[in-house]
């Protein structure tokens, strides 16, 4: 796990080869690690903020381990769906750096509101990766405690979680839990397609007007299911923030270091009472929108190949090799750990017991309701009508 802070004093690391400055109005990404694995010491953003990280070698290796494990577990879930063990799965393939970088940037007191694809952030919050698989297998409604892990339940309705996050962040501010280093910040995840939803734009309005301690984190993976980005917006998404009265910035979402630095800075601004901001993590969905989708119907192979050259894991591995931070033994050990964890995940999914049908009513309301009791009784009679039937 990476724990270093961007801008912290260097701890014995060799100097990075160069720096780069992003100019105001330039849609150039904030980037600290090139696709070839070359480290950039620092980047000055449009507002003059210097973005940098200074991690220990172990922390760099930890980020690489996170990326590999998250991808392998995601691939296993996709395979389980293809074999009929899950009803559906929304893969994060290609978006690992955006999720691991932002997930590791969260402090323990911060609260996250995900969509249905933030498996990498979930992993970084310490939640057992089997939890979302129970949801997509249909045996539960997601089994983690949002208060314990500071990670809300998956939200299937596109963009709805941004309103949930805004309300929660308004409460944080009203409770006086901002203004200090140990203040609480909130992050809301959504995709580029969700920016066309009314919920998201309403969340922008409320968060801006009430100066909520909230970071809107848009994973721009270039496609809203089958619609390309140019069907969603006439300007870069991060520039939309200006119309709502708060800053926006675009980061290379395939660069785990830059994503960490930008997200940590935005969260710290929020916790100190400086209000909301929008991060556009510019990345690419390498696979299908979900396992019900066929991306070959709306994008060409050469586009996918171009983005494969920017793969977040490959560039982190190249950096570790270039700086002699890791060797073949380390990479082999990580691959073996990923294999073991994937096998364990598969075995536990296959061992999940099928729930009794009537349990669907158990957690609708904390104290039940007369209408719910009536529906439970009707459903029970319906199930009993099949007893003794020959199938």
C-alpha positions as YAML, in Angstrom:
chain: A
units: angstrom
residues:
- id: 1
  name: UNK
  ca: [0.00, 0.00, 0.00]
- id: 2
  name: UNK
  ca: [1.31, 3.42, -0.91]
- id: 3
  name: UNK
  ca: [1.21, 5.90, 1.94]
- id: 4
  name: UNK
  ca: [3.49, 8.72, 0.84]
- id: 5
  name: UNK
  ca: [2.19, 12.24, 0.29]
- id: 6
  name: UNK
  ca: [2.67, 14.28, -2.87]
- id: 7
  name: UNK
  ca: [5.01, 17.13, -2.11]
- id: 8
  name: UNK
  ca: [6.52, 15.40, 0.92]
- id: 9
  name: UNK
  ca: [10.31, 15.55, 1.34]
- id: 10
  name: UNK
  ca: [12.13, 12.96, -0.72]
- id: 11
  name: UNK
  ca: [13.28, 9.95, 1.24]
- id: 12
  name: UNK
  ca: [16.48, 8.89, -0.41]
- id: 13
  name: UNK
  ca: [15.02, 8.56, -3.90]
- id: 14
  name: UNK
  ca: [17.15, 9.42, -6.92]
- id: 15
  name: UNK
  ca: [16.20, 12.59, -8.76]
- id: 16
  name: UNK
  ca: [13.67, 12.17, -11.55]
- id: 17
  name: UNK
  ca: [14.89, 13.14, -15.02]
- id: 18
  name: UNK
  ca: [12.69, 16.10, -15.89]
- id: 19
  name: UNK
  ca: [9.69, 18.26, -15.11]
- id: 20
  name: UNK
  ca: [6.86, 19.60, -17.21]
- id: 21
  name: UNK
  ca: [4.46, 22.51, -16.88]
- id: 22
  name: UNK
  ca: [0.87, 22.44, -18.08]
- id: 23
  name: UNK
  ca: [-0.34, 25.82, -19.26]
- id: 24
  name: UNK
  ca: [-3.71, 27.40, -18.49]
- id: 25
  name: UNK
  ca: [-6.41, 26.25, -20.88]
- id: 26
  name: UNK
  ca: [-4.23, 23.45, -22.23]
- id: 27
  name: UNK
  ca: [-6.05, 20.09, -22.15]
- id: 28
  name: UNK
  ca: [-2.72, 18.35, -21.70]
- id: 29
  name: UNK
  ca: [-2.89, 15.69, -19.03]
- id: 30
  name: UNK
  ca: [-1.22, 16.01, -15.67]
- id: 31
  name: UNK
  ca: [1.25, 13.16, -16.02]
- id: 32
  name: UNK
  ca: [4.07, 11.91, -13.79]
- id: 33
  name: UNK
  ca: [4.77, 8.64, -15.58]
- id: 34
  name: UNK
  ca: [4.95, 8.39, -19.37]
- id: 35
  name: UNK
  ca: [3.63, 5.35, -21.25]
- id: 36
  name: UNK
  ca: [7.24, 4.16, -21.64]
- id: 37
  name: UNK
  ca: [7.77, 4.29, -17.87]
- id: 38
  name: UNK
  ca: [9.81, 7.49, -17.71]
- id: 39
  name: UNK
  ca: [9.32, 9.34, -14.43]
- id: 40
  name: UNK
  ca: [8.50, 13.07, -14.51]
- id: 41
  name: UNK
  ca: [9.61, 14.81, -11.32]
- id: 42
  name: UNK
  ca: [6.77, 17.30, -11.10]
- id: 43
  name: UNK
  ca: [4.04, 18.96, -13.11]
- id: 44
  name: UNK
  ca: [2.65, 22.44, -12.56]
- id: 45
  name: UNK
  ca: [-1.10, 22.50, -13.13]
- id: 46
  name: UNK
  ca: [-3.15, 25.33, -14.63]
- id: 47
  name: UNK
  ca: [-3.74, 26.87, -11.20]
- id: 48
  name: UNK
  ca: [-0.04, 26.82, -10.30]
- id: 49
  name: UNK
  ca: [-0.24, 23.71, -8.13]
- id: 50
  name: UNK
  ca: [2.85, 21.52, -8.30]
- id: 51
  name: UNK
  ca: [1.99, 17.84, -8.50]
- id: 52
  name: UNK
  ca: [4.58, 15.30, -7.46]
- id: 53
  name: UNK
  ca: [4.99, 12.15, -5.38]
- id: 54
  name: UNK
  ca: [7.89, 10.87, -3.32]
- id: 55
  name: UNK
  ca: [7.27, 7.29, -2.32]
- id: 56
  name: UNK
  ca: [9.62, 4.72, -0.87]
- id: 57
  name: UNK
  ca: [10.64, 1.82, -3.10]
- id: 58
  name: UNK
  ca: [8.31, -0.43, -1.13]
- id: 59
  name: UNK
  ca: [5.40, 1.92, -1.73]
- id: 60
  name: UNK
  ca: [6.10, 1.99, -5.47]
- id: 61
  name: UNK
  ca: [6.14, -1.80, -5.48]
- id: 62
  name: UNK
  ca: [2.92, -1.78, -3.48]
- id: 63
  name: UNK
  ca: [1.15, 0.27, -6.13]
- id: 64
  name: UNK
  ca: [2.28, -2.16, -8.82]
- id: 65
  name: UNK
  ca: [1.04, -5.08, -6.73]
- id: 66
  name: UNK
  ca: [-2.34, -3.37, -6.34]
- id: 67
  name: UNK
  ca: [-2.67, -2.87, -10.08]
- id: 68
  name: UNK
  ca: [-1.84, -6.49, -10.93]
- id: 69
  name: UNK
  ca: [-4.06, -8.01, -8.25]
- id: 70
  name: UNK
  ca: [-7.02, -5.82, -9.12]
- id: 71
  name: UNK
  ca: [-6.74, -6.70, -12.82]
- id: 72
  name: UNK
  ca: [-6.44, -10.42, -12.14]
- id: 73
  name: UNK
  ca: [-9.45, -10.49, -9.80]
- id: 74
  name: UNK
  ca: [-11.46, -8.52, -12.34]
- id: 75
  name: UNK
  ca: [-10.49, -10.98, -15.09]
- id: 76
  name: UNK
  ca: [-11.58, -13.87, -12.89]
- id: 77
  name: UNK
  ca: [-14.97, -12.24, -12.35]
- id: 78
  name: UNK
  ca: [-15.39, -11.81, -16.10]
- id: 79
  name: UNK
  ca: [-14.55, -15.50, -16.63]
- id: 80
  name: UNK
  ca: [-17.06, -16.50, -13.94]
- id: 81
  name: UNK
  ca: [-19.79, -14.56, -15.72]
- id: 82
  name: UNK
  ca: [-18.93, -16.14, -19.06]
- id: 83
  name: UNK
  ca: [-19.28, -19.54, -17.41]
- id: 84
  name: UNK
  ca: [-22.73, -18.71, -16.05]
- id: 85
  name: UNK
  ca: [-21.70, -18.15, -12.42]
- id: 86
  name: UNK
  ca: [-22.51, -14.41, -12.37]
- id: 87
  name: UNK
  ca: [-25.49, -12.69, -13.91]
- id: 88
  name: UNK
  ca: [-23.43, -9.79, -15.25]
- id: 89
  name: UNK
  ca: [-20.10, -8.07, -14.62]
- id: 90
  name: UNK
  ca: [-18.79, -4.57, -15.30]
- id: 91
  name: UNK
  ca: [-15.06, -4.90, -15.92]
- id: 92
  name: UNK
  ca: [-12.51, -2.24, -14.98]
- id: 93
  name: UNK
  ca: [-9.92, -3.48, -17.48]
- id: 94
  name: UNK
  ca: [-7.73, -0.53, -18.49]
- id: 95
  name: UNK
  ca: [-8.92, 1.68, -15.62]
- id: 96
  name: UNK
  ca: [-6.82, 0.15, -12.85]
- id: 97
  name: UNK
  ca: [-4.53, 3.16, -12.38]
- id: 98
  name: UNK
  ca: [-7.43, 5.60, -12.10]
- id: 99
  name: UNK
  ca: [-8.98, 3.47, -9.38]
- id: 100
  name: UNK
  ca: [-5.89, 2.42, -7.45]
- id: 101
  name: UNK
  ca: [-4.35, 5.88, -7.63]
- id: 102
  name: UNK
  ca: [-7.47, 7.62, -6.36]
- id: 103
  name: UNK
  ca: [-8.31, 4.83, -3.91]
- id: 104
  name: UNK
  ca: [-4.90, 4.99, -2.25]
- id: 105
  name: UNK
  ca: [-5.14, 8.80, -2.12]
- id: 106
  name: UNK
  ca: [-8.12, 8.56, 0.22]
- id: 107
  name: UNK
  ca: [-7.40, 9.01, 3.90]
- id: 108
  name: UNK
  ca: [-9.02, 6.65, 6.40]
- id: 109
  name: UNK
  ca: [-11.72, 9.16, 7.38]
- id: 110
  name: UNK
  ca: [-12.78, 9.95, 3.81]
- id: 111
  name: UNK
  ca: [-16.01, 8.61, 2.30]
- id: 112
  name: UNK
  ca: [-16.35, 7.19, -1.22]
- id: 113
  name: UNK
  ca: [-19.49, 6.80, -3.35]
- id: 114
  name: UNK
  ca: [-18.93, 4.34, -6.23]
- id: 115
  name: UNK
  ca: [-20.79, 3.32, -9.36]
- id: 116
  name: UNK
  ca: [-20.87, -0.42, -10.14]
- id: 117
  name: UNK
  ca: [-17.34, -0.59, -11.58]
- id: 118
  name: UNK
  ca: [-15.09, 0.66, -8.75]
- id: 119
  name: UNK
  ca: [-13.70, -2.76, -7.84]
- id: 120
  name: UNK
  ca: [-10.20, -1.28, -7.56]
- id: 121
  name: UNK
  ca: [-11.29, 1.41, -5.11]
- id: 122
  name: UNK
  ca: [-13.21, -1.21, -3.15]
- id: 123
  name: UNK
  ca: [-10.03, -3.29, -2.94]
- id: 124
  name: UNK
  ca: [-8.04, -0.27, -1.72]
- id: 125
  name: UNK
  ca: [-10.62, 0.32, 1.03]
- id: 126
  name: UNK
  ca: [-9.88, -3.11, 2.44]
- id: 127
  name: UNK
  ca: [-13.15, -4.78, 1.42]
- id: 128
  name: UNK
  ca: [-13.10, -8.47, 0.56]
- id: 129
  name: UNK
  ca: [-13.25, -8.62, -3.27]
- id: 130
  name: UNK
  ca: [-15.90, -11.32, -3.09]
- id: 131
  name: UNK
  ca: [-18.44, -8.79, -1.82]
- id: 132
  name: UNK
  ca: [-19.48, -7.32, -5.21]
- id: 133
  name: UNK
  ca: [-19.55, -10.81, -6.72]
- id: 134
  name: UNK
  ca: [-22.32, -11.78, -4.32]
- id: 135
  name: UNK
  ca: [-24.30, -8.85, -5.67]
- id: 136
  name: UNK
  ca: [-23.76, -9.82, -9.31]
- id: 137
  name: UNK
  ca: [-24.40, -13.50, -8.56]
- id: 138
  name: UNK
  ca: [-27.74, -12.53, -7.05]
- id: 139
  name: UNK
  ca: [-27.21, -14.04, -3.62]
- id: 140
  name: UNK
  ca: [-27.18, -10.74, -1.71]
- id: 141
  name: UNK
  ca: [-27.41, -7.00, -2.22]
- id: 142
  name: UNK
  ca: [-23.78, -6.28, -1.44]
- id: 143
  name: UNK
  ca: [-22.50, -7.36, 1.92]
- id: 144
  name: UNK
  ca: [-20.12, -4.68, 3.20]
- id: 145
  name: UNK
  ca: [-20.84, -2.05, 5.84]
- id: 146
  name: UNK
  ca: [-20.47, 1.44, 4.28]
- id: 147
  name: UNK
  ca: [-19.81, 3.02, 7.66]
- id: 148
  name: UNK
  ca: [-17.06, 0.56, 8.57]
- id: 149
  name: UNK
  ca: [-15.18, 0.83, 5.30]
- id: 150
  name: UNK
  ca: [-16.13, 4.40, 4.36]
- id: 151
  name: UNK
  ca: [-17.26, 3.06, 1.00]
- id: 152
  name: UNK
  ca: [-20.91, 3.24, 0.02]
- id: 153
  name: UNK
  ca: [-22.84, 0.47, -1.70]
- id: 154
  name: UNK
  ca: [-22.56, 0.08, -5.47]
- id: 155
  name: UNK
  ca: [-25.05, 2.27, -7.32]
- id: 156
  name: UNK
  ca: [-26.55, 0.89, -10.52]
- id: 157
  name: UNK
  ca: [-28.65, 3.96, -11.44]
- id: 158
  name: UNK
  ca: [-26.36, 6.09, -13.60]
- id: 159
  name: UNK
  ca: [-25.20, 9.21, -11.77]
- id: 160
  name: UNK
  ca: [-27.44, 8.84, -8.73]
- id: 161
  name: UNK
  ca: [-24.48, 8.38, -6.40]
- id: 162
  name: UNK
  ca: [-23.30, 11.95, -7.09]
- id: 163
  name: UNK
  ca: [-26.43, 13.27, -5.37]
- id: 164
  name: UNK
  ca: [-25.93, 10.86, -2.48]
- id: 165
  name: UNK
  ca: [-22.34, 12.04, -2.16]
- id: 166
  name: UNK
  ca: [-23.34, 15.70, -2.30]
- id: 167
  name: UNK
  ca: [-25.90, 15.30, 0.46]
- id: 168
  name: UNK
  ca: [-23.41, 13.40, 2.58]
- id: 169
  name: UNK
  ca: [-20.73, 16.04, 1.99]
- id: 170
  name: UNK
  ca: [-23.15, 18.82, 2.92]
- id: 171
  name: UNK
  ca: [-23.74, 16.97, 6.17]
- id: 172
  name: UNK
  ca: [-20.02, 16.68, 6.79]
- id: 173
  name: UNK
  ca: [-19.68, 20.46, 6.45]
- id: 174
  name: UNK
  ca: [-22.74, 21.16, 8.62]
- id: 175
  name: UNK
  ca: [-21.35, 18.88, 11.31]
- id: 176
  name: UNK
  ca: [-18.13, 20.90, 11.37]
- id: 177
  name: UNK
  ca: [-15.94, 18.03, 10.21]
- id: 178
  name: UNK
  ca: [-13.82, 20.18, 7.86]
- id: 179
  name: UNK
  ca: [-11.15, 22.82, 8.21]
- id: 180
  name: UNK
  ca: [-8.36, 20.71, 9.67]
- id: 181
  name: UNK
  ca: [-5.82, 18.12, 8.54]
- id: 182
  name: UNK
  ca: [-7.97, 15.36, 9.99]
- id: 183
  name: UNK
  ca: [-11.16, 16.68, 8.41]
- id: 184
  name: UNK
  ca: [-13.34, 14.46, 6.25]
- id: 185
  name: UNK
  ca: [-13.56, 14.66, 2.47]
- id: 186
  name: UNK
  ca: [-15.91, 12.85, 0.11]
- id: 187
  name: UNK
  ca: [-15.32, 11.46, -3.37]
- id: 188
  name: UNK
  ca: [-17.97, 10.53, -5.95]
- id: 189
  name: UNK
  ca: [-17.09, 8.28, -8.90]
- id: 190
  name: UNK
  ca: [-18.88, 8.34, -12.24]
- id: 191
  name: UNK
  ca: [-18.20, 7.89, -15.93]
- id: 192
  name: UNK
  ca: [-18.13, 10.24, -18.89]
- id: 193
  name: UNK
  ca: [-21.62, 9.18, -19.96]
- id: 194
  name: UNK
  ca: [-23.03, 10.08, -16.56]
- id: 195
  name: UNK
  ca: [-22.06, 13.72, -17.11]
- id: 196
  name: UNK
  ca: [-25.07, 13.92, -19.45]
- id: 197
  name: UNK
  ca: [-27.41, 12.90, -16.64]
- id: 198
  name: UNK
  ca: [-29.44, 15.51, -14.80]
- id: 199
  name: UNK
  ca: [-28.48, 13.99, -11.44]
- id: 200
  name: UNK
  ca: [-24.81, 14.73, -11.99]
- id: 201
  name: UNK
  ca: [-25.38, 18.32, -13.05]
- id: 202
  name: UNK
  ca: [-27.73, 18.90, -10.11]
- id: 203
  name: UNK
  ca: [-25.04, 17.51, -7.83]
- id: 204
  name: UNK
  ca: [-22.57, 19.99, -9.33]
- id: 205
  name: UNK
  ca: [-24.97, 22.85, -8.58]
- id: 206
  name: UNK
  ca: [-25.62, 21.89, -4.98]
- id: 207
  name: UNK
  ca: [-22.01, 21.03, -4.18]
- id: 208
  name: UNK
  ca: [-20.81, 24.33, -5.62]
- id: 209
  name: UNK
  ca: [-23.42, 26.52, -3.94]
- id: 210
  name: UNK
  ca: [-22.92, 24.88, -0.54]
- id: 211
  name: UNK
  ca: [-19.13, 24.65, -0.84]
- id: 212
  name: UNK
  ca: [-19.29, 20.95, -0.06]
- id: 213
  name: UNK
  ca: [-16.08, 19.02, 0.73]
- id: 214
  name: UNK
  ca: [-16.50, 16.82, -2.32]
- id: 215
  name: UNK
  ca: [-14.29, 15.60, -5.17]
- id: 216
  name: UNK
  ca: [-16.15, 14.60, -8.32]
- id: 217
  name: UNK
  ca: [-14.01, 11.90, -9.94]
- id: 218
  name: UNK
  ca: [-14.97, 11.24, -13.55]
- id: 219
  name: UNK
  ca: [-13.37, 8.21, -15.15]
- id: 220
  name: UNK
  ca: [-13.53, 9.24, -18.78]
- id: 221
  name: UNK
  ca: [-13.08, 5.88, -20.45]
- id: 222
  name: UNK
  ca: [-14.12, 7.36, -23.82]
- id: 223
  name: UNK
  ca: [-17.44, 5.53, -24.20]
- id: 224
  name: UNK
  ca: [-20.82, 5.81, -22.49]
- id: 225
  name: UNK
  ca: [-21.73, 2.21, -23.23]
- id: 226
  name: UNK
  ca: [-21.60, 2.57, -27.03]
- id: 227
  name: UNK
  ca: [-21.52, 6.36, -27.47]
- id: 228
  name: UNK
  ca: [-18.10, 7.98, -27.97]
- id: 229
  name: UNK
  ca: [-17.07, 11.05, -26.00]
- id: 230
  name: UNK
  ca: [-17.80, 13.49, -28.83]
- id: 231
  name: UNK
  ca: [-21.48, 12.52, -28.52]
- id: 232
  name: UNK
  ca: [-21.40, 13.63, -24.88]
- id: 233
  name: UNK
  ca: [-19.62, 16.97, -24.90]
- id: 234
  name: UNK
  ca: [-18.25, 19.76, -27.09]
- id: 235
  name: UNK
  ca: [-15.45, 20.64, -24.64]
- id: 236
  name: UNK
  ca: [-13.14, 18.61, -22.38]
- id: 237
  name: UNK
  ca: [-15.17, 17.38, -19.43]
- id: 238
  name: UNK
  ca: [-12.98, 18.96, -16.76]
- id: 239
  name: UNK
  ca: [-13.77, 22.43, -18.11]
- id: 240
  name: UNK
  ca: [-17.42, 22.00, -17.19]
- id: 241
  name: UNK
  ca: [-16.51, 22.61, -13.56]
- id: 242
  name: UNK
  ca: [-15.92, 26.31, -14.22]
- id: 243
  name: UNK
  ca: [-19.59, 26.80, -15.06]
- id: 244
  name: UNK
  ca: [-20.54, 25.51, -11.63]
- id: 245
  name: UNK
  ca: [-18.03, 27.64, -9.78]
- id: 246
  name: UNK
  ca: [-15.32, 25.19, -8.82]
- id: 247
  name: UNK
  ca: [-12.01, 24.03, -10.32]
- id: 248
  name: UNK
  ca: [-11.55, 21.17, -12.74]
- id: 249
  name: UNK
  ca: [-8.44, 19.33, -13.84]
- id: 250
  name: UNK
  ca: [-7.60, 16.53, -16.25]
- id: 251
  name: UNK
  ca: [-5.16, 13.81, -15.23]
- id: 252
  name: UNK
  ca: [-3.70, 10.87, -17.11]
- id: 253
  name: UNK
  ca: [-5.95, 8.15, -15.77]
- id: 254
  name: UNK
  ca: [-3.49, 5.45, -16.88]
- id: 255
  name: UNK
  ca: [-0.80, 6.98, -14.65]
- id: 256
  name: UNK
  ca: [-1.20, 5.74, -11.09]
- id: 257
  name: UNK
  ca: [1.29, 8.28, -9.71]
- id: 258
  name: UNK
  ca: [-0.36, 11.35, -11.25]
- id: 259
  name: UNK
  ca: [-3.81, 10.11, -10.31]
- id: 260
  name: UNK
  ca: [-2.69, 9.72, -6.73]
- id: 261
  name: UNK
  ca: [-1.11, 13.19, -6.58]
- id: 262
  name: UNK
  ca: [-4.06, 15.01, -8.16]
- id: 263
  name: UNK
  ca: [-6.66, 13.18, -6.08]
- id: 264
  name: UNK
  ca: [-4.83, 13.63, -2.79]
- id: 265
  name: UNK
  ca: [-4.46, 17.38, -3.47]
- id: 266
  name: UNK
  ca: [-8.17, 17.74, -4.32]
- id: 267
  name: UNK
  ca: [-9.26, 15.77, -1.26]
- id: 268
  name: UNK
  ca: [-7.03, 17.81, 1.04]
- id: 269
  name: UNK
  ca: [-8.44, 21.02, -0.39]
- id: 270
  name: UNK
  ca: [-11.95, 19.72, 0.26]
- id: 271
  name: UNK
  ca: [-11.22, 18.66, 3.84]
- id: 272
  name: UNK
  ca: [-9.78, 22.11, 4.58]
- id: 273
  name: UNK
  ca: [-13.00, 23.80, 3.52]
- id: 274
  name: UNK
  ca: [-12.02, 24.89, 0.01]
- id: 275
  name: UNK
  ca: [-15.05, 23.28, -1.57]
- id: 276
  name: UNK
  ca: [-15.62, 20.84, -4.42]
- id: 277
  name: UNK
  ca: [-13.55, 20.10, -7.50]
- id: 278
  name: UNK
  ca: [-13.81, 17.92, -10.60]
- id: 279
  name: UNK
  ca: [-11.13, 15.48, -11.70]
- id: 280
  name: UNK
  ca: [-11.35, 14.04, -15.19]
- id: 281
  name: UNK
  ca: [-9.25, 10.87, -15.25]
- id: 282
  name: UNK
  ca: [-8.55, 10.41, -18.95]
- id: 283
  name: UNK
  ca: [-8.42, 6.65, -19.48]
- id: 284
  name: UNK
  ca: [-9.85, 3.89, -21.66]
- id: 285
  name: UNK
  ca: [-12.16, 0.95, -21.17]
- id: 286
  name: UNK
  ca: [-10.22, -1.91, -22.74]
- id: 287
  name: UNK
  ca: [-13.08, -4.36, -22.53]
- id: 288
  name: UNK
  ca: [-16.85, -4.26, -22.85]
- id: 289
  name: UNK
  ca: [-19.09, -1.87, -20.93]
- id: 290
  name: UNK
  ca: [-20.48, -4.95, -19.20]
- id: 291
  name: UNK
  ca: [-20.49, -8.60, -20.16]
- id: 292
  name: UNK
  ca: [-23.78, -7.92, -21.99]
- id: 293
  name: UNK
  ca: [-22.00, -5.57, -24.40]
- id: 294
  name: UNK
  ca: [-20.09, -6.16, -27.65]
- id: 295
  name: UNK
  ca: [-17.62, -3.28, -28.10]
- id: 296
  name: UNK
  ca: [-16.54, -4.48, -31.55]
- id: 297
  name: UNK
  ca: [-19.83, -3.10, -32.88]
- id: 298
  name: UNK
  ca: [-18.89, 0.52, -32.16]
- id: 299
  name: UNK
  ca: [-15.10, 0.85, -32.03]
- id: 300
  name: UNK
  ca: [-12.23, -0.30, -34.21]
- id: 301
  name: UNK
  ca: [-9.37, -2.59, -33.31]
- id: 302
  name: UNK
  ca: [-6.66, -0.02, -34.09]
- id: 303
  name: UNK
  ca: [-8.08, 2.30, -31.44]
- id: 304
  name: UNK
  ca: [-7.88, -0.42, -28.81]
- id: 305
  name: UNK
  ca: [-4.32, -1.24, -29.87]
- id: 306
  name: UNK
  ca: [-3.30, 2.42, -29.54]
- id: 307
  name: UNK
  ca: [-4.55, 2.51, -25.98]
- id: 308
  name: UNK
  ca: [-2.91, -0.82, -25.15]
- id: 309
  name: UNK
  ca: [0.41, 0.99, -25.67]
- id: 310
  name: UNK
  ca: [-0.59, 3.21, -22.73]
- id: 311
  name: UNK
  ca: [-1.41, 0.29, -20.45]
- id: 312
  name: UNK
  ca: [-1.21, 1.37, -16.78]
- id: 313
  name: UNK
  ca: [0.43, -1.82, -15.54]
- id: 314
  name: UNK
  ca: [2.99, -2.01, -18.33]
- id: 315
  name: UNK
  ca: [4.17, 1.56, -17.71]
- id: 316
  name: UNK
  ca: [4.47, 1.01, -13.95]
- id: 317
  name: UNK
  ca: [6.46, -2.15, -14.55]
- id: 318
  name: UNK
  ca: [8.73, -0.30, -16.99]
- id: 319
  name: UNK
  ca: [9.32, 2.39, -14.37]
- id: 320
  name: UNK
  ca: [10.22, -0.16, -11.70]
- id: 321
  name: UNK
  ca: [12.64, -1.87, -14.06]
- id: 322
  name: UNK
  ca: [14.13, 1.40, -15.29]
- id: 323
  name: UNK
  ca: [14.83, 2.58, -11.74]
- id: 324
  name: UNK
  ca: [15.89, -0.91, -10.59]
- id: 325
  name: UNK
  ca: [13.23, -0.86, -7.87]
- id: 326
  name: UNK
  ca: [12.02, -4.38, -8.71]
- id: 327
  name: UNK
  ca: [13.42, -7.46, -10.42]
- id: 328
  name: UNK
  ca: [12.10, -10.57, -12.13]
- id: 329
  name: UNK
  ca: [11.72, -12.33, -8.80]
- id: 330
  name: UNK
  ca: [9.37, -9.63, -7.53]
- id: 331
  name: UNK
  ca: [7.25, -9.62, -10.68]
- id: 332
  name: UNK
  ca: [6.99, -13.39, -10.57]
- id: 333
  name: UNK
  ca: [5.95, -13.33, -6.93]
- id: 334
  name: UNK
  ca: [3.22, -10.76, -7.65]
- id: 335
  name: UNK
  ca: [1.91, -12.83, -10.57]
- id: 336
  name: UNK
  ca: [1.81, -15.93, -8.37]
- id: 337
  name: UNK
  ca: [-0.01, -14.05, -5.60]
- id: 338
  name: UNK
  ca: [-2.54, -12.80, -8.14]
- id: 339
  name: UNK
  ca: [-3.08, -16.33, -9.43]
- id: 340
  name: UNK
  ca: [-3.64, -17.70, -5.92]
- id: 341
  name: UNK
  ca: [-6.08, -14.95, -5.00]
- id: 342
  name: UNK
  ca: [-8.02, -15.47, -8.22]
- id: 343
  name: UNK
  ca: [-8.33, -19.20, -7.56]
- id: 344
  name: UNK
  ca: [-9.45, -18.50, -4.01]
- id: 345
  name: UNK
  ca: [-12.04, -16.00, -5.27]
- id: 346
  name: UNK
  ca: [-13.41, -18.52, -7.76]
- id: 347
  name: UNK
  ca: [-13.69, -21.26, -5.16]
- id: 348
  name: UNK
  ca: [-15.51, -18.99, -2.73]
- id: 349
  name: UNK
  ca: [-17.95, -17.80, -5.40]
- id: 350
  name: UNK
  ca: [-18.80, -21.35, -6.40]
- id: 351
  name: UNK
  ca: [-19.35, -22.22, -2.74]
- id: 352
  name: UNK
  ca: [-21.84, -19.41, -2.17]
- id: 353
  name: UNK
  ca: [-25.14, -20.92, -0.97]
- id: 354
  name: UNK
  ca: [-28.28, -20.01, -2.83]
- id: 355
  name: UNK
  ca: [-30.43, -17.85, -0.54]
- id: 356
  name: UNK
  ca: [-33.97, -18.78, 0.36]
- id: 357
  name: UNK
  ca: [-36.27, -16.81, -1.98]
- id: 358
  name: UNK
  ca: [-38.18, -15.24, 0.90]
- id: 359
  name: UNK
  ca: [-35.07, -13.52, 2.25]
- id: 360
  name: UNK
  ca: [-35.46, -10.87, -0.47]
- id: 361
  name: UNK
  ca: [-37.80, -9.09, 1.96]
- id: 362
  name: UNK
  ca: [-35.48, -9.19, 4.97]
- id: 363
  name: UNK
  ca: [-33.57, -5.93, 4.56]
- id: 364
  name: UNK
  ca: [-35.94, -3.65, 2.65]
- id: 365
  name: UNK
  ca: [-36.78, -1.61, 5.77]
- id: 366
  name: UNK
  ca: [-34.95, -1.78, 9.12]
- id: 367
  name: UNK
  ca: [-38.19, -2.31, 11.05]
- id: 368
  name: UNK
  ca: [-40.37, -3.86, 8.35]
- id: 369
  name: UNK
  ca: [-43.76, -2.54, 7.28]
- id: 370
  name: UNK
  ca: [-47.35, -3.83, 7.01]
- id: 371
  name: UNK
  ca: [-47.21, -3.64, 3.21]
- id: 372
  name: UNK
  ca: [-43.96, -5.59, 3.17]
- id: 373
  name: UNK
  ca: [-45.46, -8.24, 5.45]
- id: 374
  name: UNK
  ca: [-48.40, -8.56, 3.05]
- id: 375
  name: UNK
  ca: [-46.08, -8.97, 0.06]
- id: 376
  name: UNK
  ca: [-44.01, -11.56, 1.94]
- id: 377
  name: UNK
  ca: [-47.12, -13.57, 2.71]
- id: 378
  name: UNK
  ca: [-48.33, -13.44, -0.88]
- id: 379
  name: UNK
  ca: [-44.92, -14.54, -2.14]
- id: 380
  name: UNK
  ca: [-44.81, -17.37, 0.38]
- id: 381
  name: UNK
  ca: [-48.17, -18.69, -0.83]
- id: 382
  name: UNK
  ca: [-46.93, -18.47, -4.40]
- id: 383
  name: UNK
  ca: [-43.85, -20.56, -3.58]
- id: 384
  name: UNK
  ca: [-45.95, -23.12, -1.71]
- id: 385
  name: UNK
  ca: [-48.08, -23.61, -4.80]
- id: 386
  name: UNK
  ca: [-45.12, -25.35, -6.44]
- id: 387
  name: UNK
  ca: [-44.60, -27.90, -3.66]
- id: 388
  name: UNK
  ca: [-44.99, -31.42, -4.92]
- id: 389
  name: UNK
  ca: [-44.79, -30.37, -8.55]
- id: 390
  name: UNK
  ca: [-42.88, -32.62, -10.92]
- id: 391
  name: UNK
  ca: [-40.23, -30.81, -12.96]
...
